Amino acid sequence: MGGQTGSALANACIEEVEKIIIGKRRQISYMMMAILAGGHILLEDLPGSGKTTLVRTLSAVLGCDYRRIQFTPDLLPSDITGMNIYDQRTGDFRFVEGPVNSHILLADEINRAIPRTQAALLEAMEERQVTVDGESHPLPRPFFVMATQNPVESESTFHLPAAQMDRFFVRLSLGYPTAEEEVQMLTSLGDGTDYGILRQVASPEQLLGAWREQEGIFVSDYVKAYMVELVHRTRGHRLLKYGASPRASRSLYQGGKAWALLKGREYVTPEDVQEIALPILSHRILLTSEARFNGKVPEQVMEEIIRECPVPPREGELFGGK
């Protein structure tokens, strides 16, 4: 595993994941982009579409510790973060870590937990630490939250607050496989998922090295301005109640560098930005009630914004008008 560049490492991971996850290279690539950028991932899809299998497969290939929490309405914040318990032998309290203390935390059906419990993840996602009884405990590096939710079912579920949605680097959907892909799935996985066929391609140390490598990817002022223009066009849009935050601009910047690294380049192009804008921005905007009534979804609005915001011929013309 040693000596690989971030690009070679990431692409080797993608190929290994495809031994289990069939026909979803685009989504796997977006997940690798988020991982290279150090971001969290929200998988929003129907039950049985392979969300949990994908996360487990990815953790095995990356060589990362993996823990899973099934979110339910009775789940408490301490069930995630851990707690201090009294040790009768020593007469002192000691901290017992929760499942969040891992490289990859799978938050399964995250929208089934009460908002108080969902909020317990916010500090971990943003600060890479948890605070219990006033004492902070750092989390392992790297640390990723990979959450799943069913977008259709509303019974016994709670909407994720905007602040939490904004902390997810990308939102992805696997979707249904084609008939040919489903036949292939039955042939290779019909009798059960054999994770033993997977080869560990990376390690936490190599991922940290890839982070440092992507930090060196060059982003011109021209491309930065294009990123900001895309984000600004979500603010005040006729179909949006509110647009993307400054954190979205930063995510687009980090995602562009990670995507360029994935493609084996040392610089970010406007085409990179166009390719990654949808999964990075679409969950950070809120439609107006009129847009929802007319059957619009955030992805449609973002696609329209991307189409209507062409790359200008010269750098100075970018902010010349809408």
Phi, psi and omega in degrees: 000343185286155172084358181280148171285165178301322180296311181295321180296313182296316181290328175294322177296317180300314181296324180290319179299327182291351173294331181254314184264110189261132171076018182236040185300322181298312181294321178296321178296319177296323177295319177295324176301313181297320180295317178296332179269357180076027186256162179269158189232134174246119177258113184246109185197171180289156177301145176083008182271357175101015183297308182294320178299320179298314181295317180296320179297315181298319181295323179293319181290324181280348181070032184252148172299143186222128175227148184238136173239127173272110182285131179221163181299336181265008178289133182258156177306321181293339176292343179259310189276336189098178183206164172269130178237153181277127179260110183295332182291322183259341182078011180239164172273142176230149183276127174252114186293150176265179182295345178294342181279072182205169177287317180234121175252117175270110176265092187280128182053056186301331183282003176271348180272154179292154182306325180300320180286320176302321181294337179297337179279341189300313180296318180298318182291323185270315188259352184057042176202164172234149179242121181235122181054041175082357180251131182269141179232116181292149178264161179299156174243131358283164177224128179227138167261125174241104187255151176237151171205152178268116185282351186263314185287133179243347181289130179058037176235161180229131180296140174289133179294157182303323180297323180284319177302322183293340180273351173277126184294315178223153168241128186231156174228131180283321181074174179285146173284162172288167179300319180295319180293324180290324175297318178297322177297317179296324181292316186266333187233006186299329181265009179129154181276117181264090180290347179293343179282349183280146177249133176290119185261327186235184176213161178305322180295321179292325176296319177297323176295321177294325175300314181295325180293317182290336176297335180273359178293136185276133174235115182289159176300327179297315180288322176301316180296324178294319176301312182296322179298318178300315181294318181296330180288345175280342182269122183084006177295144187299334183259002185242132176287319169212156184258193184284150184274170173301332175298329177294320177299318180294321178294322178295321178296311180293322179294322178298319179293318180293322180294320177296319178298318179300325181274359177081024179248159180257012181211157181260136178251160174301329178295325174301315181298317180296324181291327187257352187298321185297306181291339181274326188255334192295332180272000182257006180242156181234125181288153170288161178297326178295318180296318178295320179299326180274008174082015179284152172235156184305323181299323179295318179294318179295320177299321178295317180297317180297319179295321186275000180242072182290157176289121183289158182290334181224148185303319185290347183269357190299315184263025183285347180159170181263000000 
